[in-house]
């Protein structure tokens, strides 16, 4: 997969936001041991202004920092539609803080001193989920682009295929000859690059439904 920004998808990046230099250094060293790149940020405002939202990976965020709290940073990321999973860390966790972090959209909440194994496992899981989510979004976008190429009649036929009608049923419903329906069906598979009926339904059922209810 080519990407304008280079090797994002090849090498996941963990954004580490913590105002404590010693913590940043030790965590960066630890995270590097499992092959994840780390970009440390001492100031959360610099992070919000400058981090690459296209990167694949995760965000590791301290809750208590001078100037702006980690929960405020989390709220800002969610409001901006940032899709990297956010893992919160705190040395002074309360049940209420933990509850608020999850409610605001945190992927995980870890207490300091953070257990090395737990942190690495959490980060690796978060990165895997992010890769899957990006792949799914990309597949959805490609499906929408292909769907946009269909004619109104082809969309009609697709909606009826997805609803489970046979070619004969579709011909009757649309007052077409069975041969014409077969031609539309072949065109649909070609334009949508679908290899099977199951694939056609998986990628296009929601789009066909949207058209039906529009």
Z-matrix of the N, CA and C atoms (Angstrom, degrees):
N
C 1 1.469
C 2 1.519 1 109.38
N 3 1.295 2 117.10 1 121.23
C 4 1.466 3 118.84 2 179.05
C 5 1.519 4 108.89 3 -82.63
N 6 1.302 5 115.56 4 150.98
C 7 1.465 6 119.82 5 -178.08
C 8 1.513 7 108.08 6 -144.26
N 9 1.323 8 117.82 7 133.62
C 10 1.465 9 119.69 8 -177.27
C 11 1.517 10 113.50 9 -59.22
N 12 1.340 11 116.52 10 -24.92
C 13 1.470 12 118.22 11 -177.26
C 14 1.521 13 112.13 12 -96.70
N 15 1.336 14 118.99 13 9.76
C 16 1.457 15 119.49 14 176.98
C 17 1.502 16 112.78 15 96.28
N 18 1.357 17 116.04 16 -135.19
C 19 1.460 18 120.22 17 -165.85
C 20 1.512 19 114.05 18 -94.87
N 21 1.337 20 118.01 19 40.03
C 22 1.465 21 119.39 20 -179.13
C 23 1.511 22 111.73 21 -56.03
N 24 1.341 23 116.31 22 -48.28
C 25 1.447 24 119.39 23 -172.15
C 26 1.529 25 110.54 24 -71.60
N 27 1.355 26 117.41 25 -20.36
C 28 1.456 27 120.34 26 -177.18
C 29 1.521 28 111.18 27 -82.54
N 30 1.300 29 116.72 28 -31.00
C 31 1.458 30 119.88 29 -172.75
C 32 1.529 31 110.47 30 -134.41
N 33 1.329 32 116.61 31 93.97
C 34 1.469 33 119.31 32 -177.68
C 35 1.525 34 112.24 33 -59.61
N 36 1.322 35 114.27 34 150.09
C 37 1.458 36 121.67 35 -174.81
C 38 1.528 37 109.97 36 -123.31
N 39 1.333 38 115.48 37 129.76
C 40 1.468 39 120.20 38 175.71
C 41 1.527 40 107.93 39 -102.53
N 42 1.321 41 116.19 40 121.83
C 43 1.463 42 121.08 41 174.29
C 44 1.525 43 107.20 42 -87.93
N 45 1.313 44 116.89 43 120.65
C 46 1.465 45 122.36 44 -175.04
C 47 1.522 46 109.02 45 -112.53
N 48 1.339 47 116.20 46 111.80
C 49 1.471 48 120.08 47 -176.73
C 50 1.527 49 108.96 48 -112.67
N 51 1.337 50 115.21 49 109.63
C 52 1.474 51 120.97 50 -179.74
C 53 1.519 52 107.13 51 -156.28
N 54 1.328 53 117.20 52 132.47
C 55 1.464 54 119.31 53 -176.45
C 56 1.528 55 112.62 54 -79.05
N 57 1.347 56 117.97 55 -8.04
C 58 1.470 57 121.95 56 -178.49
C 59 1.528 58 109.44 57 -91.35
N 60 1.325 59 115.82 58 114.39
C 61 1.471 60 120.58 59 -174.17
C 62 1.530 61 111.87 60 -61.97
N 63 1.340 62 116.97 61 -40.31
C 64 1.469 63 120.43 62 -178.79
C 65 1.530 64 110.72 63 -64.43
N 66 1.328 65 115.64 64 -40.39
C 67 1.481 66 120.47 65 178.51
C 68 1.531 67 109.38 66 -64.60
N 69 1.313 68 116.79 67 -44.39
C 70 1.471 69 120.77 68 179.77
C 71 1.530 70 110.23 69 -58.88
N 72 1.321 71 116.22 70 -45.34
C 73 1.475 72 120.66 71 -176.66
C 74 1.530 73 110.87 72 -65.08
N 75 1.327 74 116.97 73 -45.82
C 76 1.475 75 119.27 74 -175.96
C 77 1.530 76 110.92 75 -70.79
N 78 1.338 77 116.94 76 -39.26
C 79 1.468 78 119.51 77 179.67
C 80 1.537 79 110.87 78 -68.68
N 81 1.324 80 116.43 79 -39.05
C 82 1.472 81 119.85 80 179.07
C 83 1.527 82 110.22 81 -61.44
N 84 1.321 83 115.72 82 -40.73
C 85 1.473 84 121.47 83 178.52
C 86 1.526 85 110.35 84 -63.21
N 87 1.333 86 115.36 85 -46.52
C 88 1.465 87 121.37 86 -179.05
C 89 1.536 88 111.05 87 -62.38
N 90 1.330 89 116.28 88 -48.16
C 91 1.470 90 120.64 89 -175.51
C 92 1.527 91 110.44 90 -65.36
N 93 1.324 92 116.17 91 -34.31
C 94 1.466 93 120.83 92 178.24
C 95 1.519 94 113.26 93 -62.01
N 96 1.337 95 117.55 94 -24.52
C 97 1.478 96 120.73 95 -177.20
C 98 1.526 97 112.53 96 -66.91
N 99 1.350 98 117.96 97 -19.58
C 100 1.475 99 119.10 98 179.11
C 101 1.532 100 110.92 99 -105.74
N 102 1.330 101 115.66 100 18.01
C 103 1.463 102 119.38 101 173.00
C 104 1.518 103 115.31 102 81.39
N 105 1.344 104 116.87 103 13.77
C 106 1.469 105 119.25 104 176.21
C 107 1.522 106 108.64 105 -94.97
N 108 1.330 107 116.16 106 137.67
C 109 1.462 108 119.81 107 174.29
C 110 1.520 109 108.58 108 -77.54
N 111 1.330 110 116.47 109 149.96
C 112 1.467 111 120.85 110 179.87
C 113 1.522 112 109.61 111 -126.19
N 114 1.316 113 115.21 112 133.54
C 115 1.472 114 119.48 113 171.49
C 116 1.526 115 107.17 114 -116.98
N 117 1.354 116 117.64 115 107.16
C 118 1.467 117 120.15 116 -178.12
C 119 1.531 118 111.06 117 -81.54
N 120 1.333 119 115.09 118 142.50
C 121 1.474 120 121.58 119 176.66
C 122 1.525 121 108.19 120 -131.30
N 123 1.341 122 118.52 121 115.25
C 124 1.470 123 119.72 122 177.05
C 125 1.530 124 112.23 123 -75.14
N 126 1.338 125 116.61 124 -27.10
C 127 1.471 126 120.02 125 -174.72
C 128 1.534 127 109.73 126 -118.76
N 129 1.333 128 116.89 127 118.47
C 130 1.463 129 119.74 128 -177.86
C 131 1.523 130 113.71 129 -60.48
N 132 1.339 131 116.61 130 -29.10
C 133 1.473 132 118.60 131 179.59
C 134 1.524 133 111.01 132 -68.80
N 135 1.350 134 115.75 133 -38.44
C 136 1.471 135 119.76 134 176.23
C 137 1.530 136 109.56 135 -63.67
N 138 1.337 137 115.42 136 -40.76
C 139 1.468 138 120.00 137 178.74
C 140 1.528 139 110.62 138 -59.73
N 141 1.331 140 116.95 139 -50.29
C 142 1.474 141 120.63 140 -179.00
C 143 1.522 142 111.46 141 -60.45
N 144 1.323 143 116.36 142 -35.60
C 145 1.469 144 119.86 143 -177.44
C 146 1.523 145 111.78 144 -77.93
N 147 1.352 146 117.05 145 -29.23
C 148 1.464 147 117.52 146 -166.75
C 149 1.514 148 118.70 147 -122.27
N 150 1.330 149 120.02 148 -5.62
C 151 1.465 150 117.01 149 -172.54
C 152 1.524 151 111.81 150 -79.03
N 153 1.330 152 115.29 151 150.69
C 154 1.462 153 121.84 152 -175.79
C 155 1.531 154 109.76 153 -80.99
N 156 1.326 155 115.72 154 106.88
C 157 1.472 156 120.69 155 -177.05
C 158 1.527 157 113.05 156 -70.70
N 159 1.341 158 116.23 157 -13.68
C 160 1.470 159 120.01 158 178.68
C 161 1.522 160 112.32 159 -83.10
N 162 1.337 161 116.98 160 -14.92
C 163 1.461 162 119.03 161 -173.95
C 164 1.524 163 110.95 162 -65.92
N 165 1.339 164 114.49 163 149.43
C 166 1.463 165 121.12 164 174.82
C 167 1.523 166 106.77 165 -91.09
N 168 1.327 167 117.30 166 136.19
C 169 1.459 168 118.50 167 178.07
C 170 1.512 169 112.18 168 152.78
N 171 1.336 170 115.34 169 -142.21
C 172 1.463 171 119.98 170 -176.32
C 173 1.526 172 108.90 171 -149.19
N 174 1.334 173 114.78 172 167.16
C 175 1.465 174 121.64 173 -179.91
C 176 1.532 175 107.70 174 -119.94
N 177 1.327 176 115.93 175 123.97
C 178 1.463 177 121.94 176 179.43
C 179 1.525 178 106.32 177 -108.93
N 180 1.330 179 115.43 178 116.52
C 181 1.464 180 119.77 179 -164.49
C 182 1.526 181 111.33 180 -129.54
N 183 1.342 182 116.10 181 124.43
C 184 1.460 183 120.39 182 176.36
C 185 1.532 184 109.24 183 -76.15
N 186 1.329 185 116.44 184 143.34
C 187 1.472 186 119.76 185 -177.50
C 188 1.524 187 111.19 186 -75.99
N 189 1.323 188 116.48 187 -47.76
C 190 1.473 189 119.54 188 -172.51
C 191 1.520 190 111.02 189 -100.25
N 192 1.319 191 115.99 190 108.30
C 193 1.466 192 120.78 191 176.44
C 194 1.517 193 108.24 192 -136.70
N 195 1.337 194 117.80 193 148.48
C 196 1.463 195 118.70 194 -179.96
C 197 1.528 196 110.56 195 -66.18
N 198 1.321 197 116.09 196 142.94
C 199 1.465 198 119.80 197 175.36
C 200 1.511 199 113.61 198 93.04
N 201 1.331 200 116.99 199 -52.75
C 202 1.471 201 119.23 200 -176.86
C 203 1.524 202 107.49 201 -147.84
N 204 1.320 203 117.72 202 132.02
C 205 1.467 204 119.39 203 -176.33
C 206 1.521 205 110.59 204 -82.02
N 207 1.340 206 114.36 205 156.82
C 208 1.461 207 119.92 206 178.09
C 209 1.517 208 112.30 207 -59.68
N 210 1.329 209 117.25 208 -33.44
C 211 1.471 210 120.18 209 179.89
C 212 1.530 211 110.70 210 -67.30
N 213 1.331 212 116.69 211 -35.13
C 214 1.470 213 120.41 212 176.18
C 215 1.524 214 110.05 213 -66.88
N 216 1.341 215 115.56 214 -40.67
C 217 1.468 216 120.05 215 176.94
C 218 1.530 217 109.53 216 -61.23
N 219 1.339 218 116.47 217 -44.46
C 220 1.474 219 121.17 218 178.50
C 221 1.527 220 111.02 219 -58.68
N 222 1.337 221 116.21 220 -46.98
C 223 1.478 222 120.57 221 178.62
C 224 1.533 223 110.74 222 -57.99
N 225 1.338 224 116.19 223 -41.70
C 226 1.465 225 120.87 224 -179.42
C 227 1.528 226 110.66 225 -64.37
N 228 1.342 227 116.63 226 -44.39
C 229 1.469 228 121.19 227 -179.79
C 230 1.526 229 110.74 228 -61.16
N 231 1.333 230 115.70 229 -44.65
C 232 1.465 231 119.95 230 -179.44
C 233 1.529 232 110.08 231 -64.31
N 234 1.336 233 116.37 232 -43.28
C 235 1.472 234 120.71 233 -179.76
C 236 1.531 235 111.08 234 -62.40
N 237 1.336 236 116.47 235 -31.06
C 238 1.467 237 120.54 236 -179.45
C 239 1.523 238 112.62 237 -85.35
N 240 1.341 239 116.65 238 -2.34
C 241 1.463 240 120.14 239 178.89
C 242 1.523 241 113.76 240 74.59
N 243 1.333 242 116.73 241 22.76
C 244 1.470 243 120.16 242 177.58
C 245 1.529 244 108.54 243 -66.88
N 246 1.347 245 116.97 244 133.47
C 247 1.470 246 118.39 245 -172.41
C 248 1.525 247 114.53 246 -103.82
N 249 1.338 248 118.32 247 -2.87
C 250 1.464 249 118.71 248 175.78
C 251 1.534 250 109.88 249 -66.05
N 252 1.345 251 118.69 250 135.92
C 253 1.464 252 120.20 251 176.69
C 254 1.530 253 110.63 252 -64.21
N 255 1.331 254 116.18 253 139.39
C 256 1.476 255 121.17 254 -178.35
C 257 1.524 256 109.35 255 -109.99
N 258 1.340 257 115.55 256 123.88
C 259 1.472 258 121.72 257 176.93
C 260 1.523 259 107.41 258 -108.21
N 261 1.334 260 115.41 259 121.00
C 262 1.469 261 120.55 260 -178.26
C 263 1.532 262 109.94 261 -92.09
N 264 1.349 263 116.38 262 144.81
C 265 1.472 264 121.51 263 174.62
C 266 1.525 265 108.50 264 -128.82
N 267 1.316 266 114.99 265 143.85
C 268 1.473 267 117.42 266 174.48
C 269 1.524 268 110.82 267 -153.13
N 270 1.331 269 114.41 268 147.25
C 271 1.459 270 119.89 269 175.09
C 272 1.517 271 111.73 270 -91.32
N 273 1.330 272 117.39 271 -7.88
C 274 1.472 273 121.04 272 -175.96
C 275 1.523 274 109.03 273 -133.06
N 276 1.314 275 115.83 274 56.97
C 277 1.466 276 118.81 275 -174.29
C 278 1.514 277 113.22 276 -76.07
N 279 1.309 278 116.30 277 142.81
C 280 1.464 279 121.87 278 171.25
C 281 1.526 280 106.48 279 -123.39
N 282 1.308 281 115.46 280 160.40
C 283 1.465 282 120.09 281 177.60
C 284 1.527 283 109.51 282 -58.35
N 285 1.326 284 116.18 283 -41.19
C 286 1.471 285 120.94 284 -178.52
C 287 1.533 286 110.84 285 -62.73
N 288 1.334 287 115.82 286 -43.41
C 289 1.473 288 120.36 287 -179.81
C 290 1.531 289 110.30 288 -64.25
N 291 1.334 290 115.03 289 -42.91
C 292 1.460 291 120.87 290 178.90
C 293 1.530 292 110.13 291 -61.20
N 294 1.332 293 115.56 292 -46.48
C 295 1.472 294 121.30 293 -179.56
C 296 1.528 295 110.39 294 -60.73
N 297 1.337 296 115.55 295 -42.80
C 298 1.466 297 119.90 296 -178.46
C 299 1.526 298 111.56 297 -65.82
N 300 1.353 299 115.23 298 -38.87
C 301 1.469 300 119.66 299 -179.89
C 302 1.537 301 110.34 300 -62.45
N 303 1.338 302 116.79 301 -45.55
C 304 1.465 303 119.74 302 179.78
C 305 1.526 304 110.91 303 -65.61
N 306 1.334 305 115.03 304 -41.42
C 307 1.462 306 119.62 305 -179.75
C 308 1.525 307 110.52 306 -62.51
N 309 1.334 308 116.91 307 -34.01
C 310 1.468 309 121.54 308 -178.61
C 311 1.525 310 112.23 309 -79.18
N 312 1.355 311 117.14 310 -10.52
C 313 1.462 312 118.59 311 175.75
C 314 1.517 313 115.70 312 116.34
N 315 1.349 314 117.82 313 10.46
C 316 1.472 315 119.31 314 177.62
C 317 1.527 316 109.77 315 -65.84
N 318 1.349 317 115.82 316 145.62
C 319 1.468 318 120.31 317 177.78
C 320 1.528 319 109.91 318 -81.16
N 321 1.340 320 116.34 319 -31.63
C 322 1.466 321 119.87 320 -177.77
C 323 1.523 322 108.82 321 -158.57
N 324 1.339 323 115.73 322 157.72
C 325 1.463 324 121.36 323 -178.46
C 326 1.528 325 106.53 324 -133.37
N 327 1.339 326 117.26 325 116.87
C 328 1.470 327 121.09 326 -176.08
C 329 1.518 328 110.27 327 -119.65
N 330 1.328 329 115.21 328 141.15
C 331 1.473 330 119.21 329 179.04
C 332 1.517 331 110.22 330 -95.85
N 333 1.343 332 116.04 331 140.40
C 334 1.464 333 121.65 332 174.86
C 335 1.529 334 109.23 333 -83.85
N 336 1.324 335 120.12 334 148.45
C 337 1.464 336 123.68 335 -4.36
C 338 1.536 337 110.17 336 -68.21
N 339 1.302 338 116.12 337 129.39
C 340 1.461 339 121.29 338 -175.77
C 341 1.522 340 109.54 339 -76.39
N 342 1.335 341 116.24 340 132.43
C 343 1.456 342 121.32 341 176.16
C 344 1.533 343 108.93 342 -66.51
N 345 1.338 344 116.39 343 127.88
C 346 1.473 345 120.98 344 -175.11
C 347 1.526 346 112.36 345 -54.71
N 348 1.334 347 115.32 346 -50.29
C 349 1.472 348 119.46 347 -177.16
C 350 1.529 349 111.14 348 -61.97
N 351 1.332 350 114.99 349 -43.45
C 352 1.477 351 119.66 350 -178.66
C 353 1.525 352 110.36 351 -62.62
N 354 1.328 353 116.16 352 -41.61
C 355 1.471 354 120.11 353 -179.28
C 356 1.524 355 110.74 354 -64.23
N 357 1.349 356 116.21 355 -46.96
C 358 1.467 357 119.84 356 -177.58
C 359 1.526 358 111.02 357 -64.39
N 360 1.327 359 115.61 358 -41.29
C 361 1.472 360 119.11 359 179.36
C 362 1.534 361 110.45 360 -64.03
N 363 1.342 362 115.65 361 -43.82
C 364 1.471 363 120.63 362 179.17
C 365 1.526 364 110.69 363 -60.77
N 366 1.324 365 116.92 364 -45.26
C 367 1.470 366 120.91 365 -179.32
C 368 1.523 367 111.65 366 -64.45
N 369 1.344 368 116.25 367 -44.58
C 370 1.465 369 119.30 368 -178.57
C 371 1.530 370 111.04 369 -64.34
N 372 1.344 371 116.21 370 -40.59
C 373 1.475 372 119.62 371 176.48
C 374 1.522 373 111.18 372 -62.53
N 375 1.339 374 115.77 373 -43.22
C 376 1.469 375 120.71 374 -178.46
C 377 1.529 376 110.63 375 -63.30
N 378 1.329 377 116.63 376 -42.00
C 379 1.470 378 120.60 377 -179.96
C 380 1.532 379 109.90 378 -65.79
N 381 1.354 380 116.44 379 -42.97
C 382 1.479 381 119.53 380 178.35
C 383 1.520 382 110.61 381 -58.81
N 384 1.345 383 115.53 382 -44.53
C 385 1.476 384 119.82 383 179.76
C 386 1.532 385 110.86 384 -62.47
N 387 1.336 386 115.99 385 -39.07
C 388 1.463 387 119.96 386 -178.57
C 389 1.526 388 110.96 387 -66.35
N 390 1.338 389 116.14 388 -41.89
C 391 1.471 390 120.47 389 177.95
C 392 1.533 391 109.07 390 -59.47
N 393 1.350 392 116.28 391 -46.90
C 394 1.478 393 120.69 392 -179.76
C 395 1.517 394 111.08 393 -61.22
N 396 1.327 395 116.06 394 -44.18
C 397 1.460 396 120.59 395 -177.63
C 398 1.533 397 110.80 396 -64.28
N 399 1.341 398 117.44 397 -40.98
C 400 1.467 399 120.85 398 177.82
C 401 1.534 400 110.66 399 -65.15
N 402 1.351 401 115.94 400 -40.71
C 403 1.473 402 119.32 401 179.97
C 404 1.529 403 110.43 402 -63.78
N 405 1.340 404 114.87 403 -40.88
C 406 1.472 405 120.30 404 179.51
C 407 1.532 406 110.15 405 -63.58
N 408 1.328 407 115.55 406 -44.84
C 409 1.469 408 120.00 407 -179.92
C 410 1.525 409 111.24 408 -62.87
N 411 1.329 410 115.04 409 -38.65
C 412 1.464 411 119.53 410 -179.74
C 413 1.537 412 109.63 411 -66.79
N 414 1.345 413 115.89 412 -41.84
C 415 1.477 414 120.11 413 179.02
C 416 1.530 415 109.61 414 -63.59
N 417 1.344 416 116.73 415 -41.09
C 418 1.473 417 120.94 416 178.74
C 419 1.532 418 110.35 417 -62.26
N 420 1.334 419 115.83 418 -41.93
C 421 1.464 420 119.59 419 -178.68
C 422 1.534 421 110.63 420 -65.39
N 423 1.353 422 115.19 421 -42.59
C 424 1.471 423 119.00 422 177.99
C 425 1.525 424 110.76 423 -62.79
N 426 1.339 425 115.84 424 -40.46
C 427 1.472 426 119.85 425 179.57
C 428 1.528 427 109.99 426 -61.71
N 429 1.326 428 117.63 427 -42.97
C 430 1.475 429 121.11 428 179.76
C 431 1.532 430 110.75 429 -63.83
N 432 1.340 431 115.82 430 -40.39
C 433 1.469 432 119.30 431 -179.79
C 434 1.529 433 110.13 432 -63.88
N 435 1.336 434 116.01 433 -42.33
C 436 1.473 435 119.10 434 179.46
C 437 1.523 436 110.52 435 -67.40
N 438 1.320 437 115.91 436 -41.28
C 439 1.470 438 120.29 437 -179.04
C 440 1.530 439 110.55 438 -60.65
N 441 1.332 440 115.46 439 -35.19
C 442 1.475 441 120.46 440 -178.91
C 443 1.532 442 111.78 441 -64.79
N 444 1.365 443 116.67 442 -20.45
C 445 1.473 444 120.10 443 -179.25
C 446 1.539 445 112.28 444 -79.78
N 447 1.334 446 117.31 445 -12.54
C 448 1.472 447 119.85 446 -174.78
C 449 1.526 448 111.54 447 -75.48
N 450 1.323 449 114.87 448 148.93
C 451 1.476 450 119.73 449 173.30
C 452 1.525 451 108.73 450 -76.90
N 453 1.321 452 116.38 451 165.85
C 454 1.473 453 121.13 452 179.60
C 455 1.532 454 109.87 453 -58.55
N 456 1.326 455 117.44 454 -41.14
C 457 1.470 456 121.28 455 -179.44
C 458 1.526 457 111.09 456 -66.06
N 459 1.343 458 116.09 457 -40.82
C 460 1.471 459 119.61 458 179.24
C 461 1.530 460 110.77 459 -64.26
N 462 1.327 461 116.32 460 -36.85
C 463 1.478 462 119.28 461 177.55
C 464 1.521 463 110.62 462 -65.22
N 465 1.338 464 115.48 463 -39.04
C 466 1.464 465 120.17 464 177.53
C 467 1.524 466 110.67 465 -60.40
N 468 1.336 467 114.88 466 -47.69
C 469 1.470 468 120.14 467 -179.41
C 470 1.534 469 109.62 468 -62.87
N 471 1.330 470 116.73 469 -42.91
C 472 1.471 471 120.76 470 178.91
C 473 1.532 472 110.57 471 -58.42
N 474 1.340 473 116.62 472 -46.16
C 475 1.467 474 120.37 473 179.99
C 476 1.519 475 111.53 474 -57.22
N 477 1.339 476 116.81 475 -38.35
C 478 1.468 477 120.73 476 -178.61
C 479 1.530 478 111.41 477 -76.12
N 480 1.342 479 116.95 478 -34.53
C 481 1.477 480 119.91 479 175.13
C 482 1.529 481 109.31 480 -62.35
N 483 1.341 482 114.75 481 -47.15
C 484 1.475 483 120.75 482 -179.53
C 485 1.533 484 110.79 483 -62.30
N 486 1.346 485 116.08 484 -32.77
C 487 1.477 486 119.93 485 178.89
C 488 1.527 487 111.59 486 -75.00
N 489 1.353 488 116.62 487 -6.85
C 490 1.464 489 119.07 488 174.46
C 491 1.519 490 114.77 489 98.82
N 492 1.331 491 118.08 490 10.28
C 493 1.471 492 119.90 491 -179.22
C 494 1.534 493 110.66 492 -79.02
N 495 1.332 494 116.02 493 146.63
C 496 1.465 495 120.87 494 175.41
C 497 1.530 496 108.43 495 -79.33
N 498 1.335 497 115.81 496 168.88
C 499 1.474 498 120.30 497 176.63
C 500 1.525 499 110.60 498 -56.53
N 501 1.335 500 115.39 499 -40.90
C 502 1.465 501 120.00 500 -178.12
C 503 1.532 502 110.16 501 -64.13
N 504 1.362 503 115.69 502 -43.74
C 505 1.477 504 120.59 503 178.26
C 506 1.526 505 110.83 504 -61.04
N 507 1.342 506 115.22 505 -42.69
C 508 1.470 507 120.34 506 -177.74
C 509 1.536 508 109.46 507 -65.17
N 510 1.336 509 115.93 508 -42.18
C 511 1.472 510 120.06 509 179.44
C 512 1.520 511 109.70 510 -58.38
N 513 1.340 512 115.34 511 -43.26
C 514 1.464 513 120.29 512 -179.23
C 515 1.531 514 110.34 513 -66.12
N 516 1.345 515 115.49 514 -45.68
C 517 1.472 516 120.49 515 -176.07
C 518 1.526 517 111.57 516 -63.53
N 519 1.323 518 117.13 517 -35.93
C 520 1.473 519 120.41 518 -175.13
C 521 1.537 520 112.61 519 -103.67
N 522 1.316 521 115.48 520 6.08
C 523 1.480 522 121.18 521 -176.83
C 524 1.532 523 111.00 522 51.01
N 525 1.336 524 114.23 523 54.86
C 526 1.468 525 120.95 524 177.32
C 527 1.525 526 108.21 525 -123.54
N 528 1.328 527 116.16 526 164.17
C 529 1.467 528 118.18 527 174.30
C 530 1.529 529 108.18 528 -79.29
N 531 1.348 530 118.34 529 149.34
C 532 1.472 531 121.35 530 178.35
C 533 1.535 532 111.24 531 -54.53
N 534 1.342 533 116.97 532 -36.05
C 535 1.469 534 120.13 533 -179.63
C 536 1.541 535 110.77 534 -63.95
N 537 1.354 536 115.73 535 -40.46
C 538 1.473 537 119.47 536 178.29
C 539 1.527 538 110.16 537 -63.42
N 540 1.330 539 116.65 538 -41.03
C 541 1.473 540 120.50 539 178.41
C 542 1.527 541 109.77 540 -62.61
N 543 1.337 542 116.80 541 -41.64
C 544 1.473 543 120.45 542 178.19
C 545 1.530 544 110.70 543 -60.74
N 546 1.319 545 116.52 544 -39.29
C 547 1.476 546 120.66 545 178.38
C 548 1.528 547 110.21 546 -64.89
N 549 1.344 548 116.26 547 -45.90
C 550 1.482 549 119.89 548 177.55
C 551 1.531 550 110.26 549 -59.60
N 552 1.311 551 115.41 550 -43.21
C 553 1.471 552 120.43 551 -177.96
C 554 1.536 553 110.02 552 -62.08
N 555 1.345 554 115.95 553 -44.93
C 556 1.476 555 119.98 554 178.99
C 557 1.525 556 110.53 555 -62.47
N 558 1.339 557 116.24 556 -41.61
C 559 1.474 558 120.40 557 178.25
C 560 1.524 559 111.43 558 -62.16
N 561 1.350 560 115.57 559 -40.24
C 562 1.461 561 120.18 560 179.55
C 563 1.524 562 110.82 561 -60.29
N 564 1.326 563 115.80 562 -49.20
C 565 1.474 564 119.62 563 -179.23
C 566 1.529 565 110.51 564 -60.67
N 567 1.330 566 116.71 565 -38.79
C 568 1.469 567 120.24 566 -178.62
C 569 1.532 568 110.29 567 -69.98
N 570 1.336 569 116.98 568 -49.55
C 571 1.472 570 120.30 569 -176.33
C 572 1.530 571 111.95 570 -65.73
N 573 1.342 572 115.94 571 -36.68
C 574 1.462 573 119.88 572 -177.13
C 575 1.529 574 111.54 573 -89.04
N 576 1.327 575 116.28 574 -2.51
C 577 1.473 576 121.65 575 -179.60
C 578 1.522 577 111.45 576 52.98
N 579 1.329 578 115.62 577 42.03
C 580 1.469 579 121.04 578 179.10
C 581 1.524 580 109.05 579 -94.44
N 582 1.328 581 116.07 580 133.83
C 583 1.463 582 120.55 581 -178.51
C 584 1.528 583 111.90 582 -91.60
N 585 1.327 584 116.96 583 -18.25
C 586 1.462 585 119.70 584 -176.44
C 587 1.527 586 109.25 585 -151.80
N 588 1.323 587 114.84 586 165.27
C 589 1.467 588 120.39 587 178.11
C 590 1.534 589 109.69 588 -63.34
N 591 1.345 590 116.03 589 -39.66
C 592 1.475 591 119.93 590 -179.71
C 593 1.533 592 110.63 591 -60.51
N 594 1.338 593 115.28 592 -41.79
C 595 1.470 594 119.75 593 179.66
C 596 1.532 595 110.63 594 -65.75
N 597 1.324 596 114.71 595 -40.89
C 598 1.465 597 120.38 596 178.84
C 599 1.537 598 109.79 597 -59.01
N 600 1.326 599 115.51 598 -47.17
C 601 1.475 600 120.59 599 -177.97
C 602 1.533 601 110.59 600 -66.84
N 603 1.351 602 116.01 601 -42.63
C 604 1.472 603 119.48 602 -176.60
C 605 1.532 604 110.92 603 -60.69
N 606 1.343 605 116.15 604 -44.91
C 607 1.465 606 119.19 605 -174.44
C 608 1.526 607 114.23 606 -85.04
N 609 1.326 608 117.03 607 -25.07
C 610 1.472 609 117.76 608 -168.47
C 611 1.522 610 115.19 609 -121.07
N 612 1.353 611 117.44 610 -2.83
C 613 1.475 612 118.93 611 -179.90
C 614 1.529 613 110.98 612 -58.92
N 615 1.328 614 116.75 613 -45.34
C 616 1.479 615 120.13 614 -177.58
C 617 1.526 616 110.48 615 -64.98
N 618 1.340 617 116.82 616 -39.90
C 619 1.467 618 120.02 617 -179.64
C 620 1.524 619 110.93 618 -67.14
N 621 1.341 620 115.98 619 -40.08
C 622 1.471 621 119.70 620 178.98
C 623 1.529 622 109.52 621 -65.36
N 624 1.338 623 117.11 622 -39.28
C 625 1.474 624 120.89 623 178.17
C 626 1.528 625 111.34 624 -63.68
N 627 1.343 626 115.67 625 -40.99
C 628 1.472 627 120.37 626 179.92
C 629 1.536 628 109.84 627 -58.63
N 630 1.338 629 115.36 628 -41.54
C 631 1.465 630 120.31 629 -178.80
C 632 1.521 631 109.69 630 -67.04
N 633 1.356 632 115.89 631 -40.99
C 634 1.463 633 119.81 632 -179.67
C 635 1.525 634 111.65 633 -61.28
N 636 1.330 635 115.77 634 -40.71
C 637 1.468 636 118.77 635 -174.14
C 638 1.523 637 112.20 636 -90.28
N 639 1.338 638 116.00 637 -7.50
C 640 1.482 639 118.57 638 -177.68
C 641 1.522 640 110.14 639 -68.00
